[in-house]
Amino acid sequence: MKLETLPPVELPLEAVAALRQGLRIEAIRIVRSTHDENTTGLDEARSLVNAYLAEHPEVHRHVREREAHSRAGLVRIIVIAAVTASIVAIFLRH
């Protein structure tokens, strides 16, 4: 049984540029806006972007690193907010 080879995924240049900056959500938004919005839904745009990333591991690695960095920043903000709220609560009790 012969496996079919699929043609490479082509994305708009703006979407590729967004991915090279590590901006997966922005790339999905661009794909949706440049394709026919009646036929390209969120799931299809996400699938196209993910297929492109699967074909370009160096870009995918950069996107993952950027997303991990963003998550780390969010965790820091949450921890700082929790500590601040705790300190305020302690001072308000006295």
N, C-alpha and C positions, 0 to 999 in steps of 0.2 A: 504494500500500500504506500503510495507516494504522498508526502505531505505537501500541501500547497504553501507557496511562499507568498506572503502578503506584501503589497506594495508599501513603501515607507510612508509613514504618516507625515503629512504636510500641514503645517500650521502657518497662520499669518505671521509675517516678520515681527510684528509688534508683540505677538504672543511668545514667540521664541525669545525676543529680547527680555520680556518680563520673566521668563523662566531662567534665563541666564543671570538675572538679578536675584533669583530665588523666590519669585513672587508667583506661586502656583495659582492662587485664587484670582489674581489679576489676569493671568494667562487664560484661565477659564472664562472670565468675563469678556475678554477680547475675542475669544473664539465664538462665544455666543453672539456678540454684537456684529461680527463680520460675516457670520453665516446667516442663512435665512432663519430669523427668530421663530418662525412658525414650525420649522422642521428640526432645528437644533436646540434641544432642551438642555437643561442643566446636566442631566446624566450623560447625554451624548457628548457634550462639550468636555465634561470631566473625563470621560473615557478616551476621547481624542488626545487630551493633554497627557493622561497617564500612559497611553500607548506611545506617544512621542518620548516621554521620559524613559520608558522601557527600552527604547531604541538608542537612547543617548545617555549612557550611565554616568558620564562626567557631569552632565547638566543635572541629572537626578540626584547625584551626590551633593551638589551645591544647593539644590532646593531643600534636601533633607537637613543639611547643616544650618541653613537660614531658618527653617521651621523650628529646629531644636533650640537655636539661639533665642527665637521669639518666645518659645514656651518657657525657657529659663528666665527671661525677663518678666513674664507674667507671674511666674511663681514668686520671684523676688517682690513684686508689687503686692501680691496677696499676703506674703509673710509680713512685709512692712505695715500693711493696713491692719493686720491682726494684732501685731505688737502695739501699734499706736492706739487701737481701740481698747486693748487691755490696759494700757497706761492711763488713758483717759477715764476708763471705768474705775480704776483704783483711786484716782484723784477725786472723782465725783462722789465716791462713797465717804470720803473724809470730810 
